[in-house]
Amino acid sequence: MLAPDADPKARVRGYTTGVARRVERLISDMQTEVVGEPEAAHLSGISARALRDALIKMPANPRTDPDAYYRGLLALFDSLDSAGHPAPINVLSDRLGVPKQTIKTQLATARRRFPRG
């Protein structure tokens, strides 16, 4: 159910996959507060709290602020990778609530937008 004062455009769109991802992210954050960080042991070199804080600072999706989203995604991937995490794409997929293939596509887009060297 949408708030009575919700934007009329949002009322027409209703419950989209974007809304579902944001809700899933919020529920996951609340669960983490209560239960604790399930992957903390697997995030050697980058703390689970640092990862969560970086994810919170990122826009919810690339449509909101593409440059900030792609820069943040690339920075998170690089942090996990340089820390020696065995599966950084899996972590990002899980934390963002986005399929692994979408993360790979978004990382390719980020690398095209912000080439190194």
C-alpha positions in Angstrom: 0.0 0.0 0.0 1.3 3.4 -0.9 1.2 6.5 1.3 -1.9 8.6 0.7 0.3 11.6 -0.2 2.4 9.5 -2.7 3.3 11.0 -6.0 0.6 10.3 -8.6 3.2 8.8 -10.9 4.3 6.4 -8.2 0.7 5.4 -7.6 0.4 4.5 -11.3 3.6 2.5 -11.3 2.8 0.7 -8.1 5.1 -1.9 -6.6 8.0 -2.2 -9.1 11.1 -4.3 -9.0 13.0 -1.2 -7.9 10.7 -0.8 -4.9 11.1 -4.5 -4.1 14.9 -4.2 -4.2 14.9 -1.2 -1.8 12.5 -2.9 0.5 14.7 -6.0 0.5 17.7 -3.9 1.2 16.0 -2.3 4.2 14.8 -5.6 5.6 18.3 -7.0 5.2 19.7 -4.0 7.1 17.2 -4.4 9.9 17.9 -8.1 10.1 21.6 -7.4 10.3 21.1 -5.0 13.2 19.2 -7.7 15.1 21.1 -10.9 14.2 24.5 -9.5 13.2 26.5 -9.6 10.0 26.4 -13.1 8.5 29.3 -12.6 6.2 31.6 -10.7 8.5 34.1 -13.6 8.6 34.3 -13.8 4.8 35.1 -10.1 4.3 38.7 -10.2 5.3 40.4 -6.9 4.6 37.2 -4.9 4.4 34.9 -4.8 7.4 31.2 -5.7 7.0 30.4 -2.3 8.5 32.5 -0.4 6.0 30.8 -2.3 3.2 27.3 -1.6 4.6 28.1 2.1 5.1 29.4 2.4 1.5 26.2 0.7 0.2 24.1 3.1 2.2 25.9 6.1 0.6 25.3 4.7 -2.9 22.1 5.6 -4.8 19.5 2.8 -4.8 20.0 2.3 -8.6 21.8 3.7 -11.6 18.8 5.7 -12.7 18.9 8.0 -9.7 22.5 9.2 -10.1 24.4 7.2 -12.6 27.8 8.6 -12.0 27.6 8.2 -8.2 26.1 4.6 -8.5 28.7 3.4 -11.0 31.7 5.0 -9.1 30.4 3.5 -5.9 29.9 0.1 -7.4 33.4 0.1 -9.0 35.0 1.3 -5.7 33.2 -1.5 -3.7 34.3 -4.1 -6.2 37.9 -2.9 -6.1 37.9 -2.9 -2.3 36.6 -6.4 -2.1 38.9 -7.6 -4.8 42.0 -6.0 -3.4 41.2 -7.4 0.0 41.3 -10.8 -1.5 37.6 -11.7 -1.3 37.1 -14.9 -3.3 33.7 -13.8 -4.8 33.2 -10.0 -4.8 30.4 -10.2 -7.4 28.5 -12.6 -5.2 28.8 -10.2 -2.2 27.6 -7.2 -4.3 24.8 -9.2 -5.8 23.6 -10.3 -2.4 23.9 -6.9 -0.8 22.3 -4.9 -3.6 19.6 -7.5 -4.3 20.6 -7.6 -8.0 21.3 -10.7 -10.1 25.0 -11.5 -10.6 24.7 -11.0 -14.4 23.3 -7.5 -13.8 26.2 -6.7 -11.5 28.7 -7.9 -14.2 26.9 -5.7 -16.7 26.9 -2.7 -14.4 30.6 -3.2 -13.6 31.3 -3.3 -17.4 29.4 0.0 -17.8 31.3 1.5 -14.8 34.6 0.5 -16.3 33.6 2.1 -19.7 32.5 5.3 -17.9 35.5 5.6 -15.6 38.5 3.9 -17.3 41.7 3.6 -15.3 45.1 4.6 -16.5 
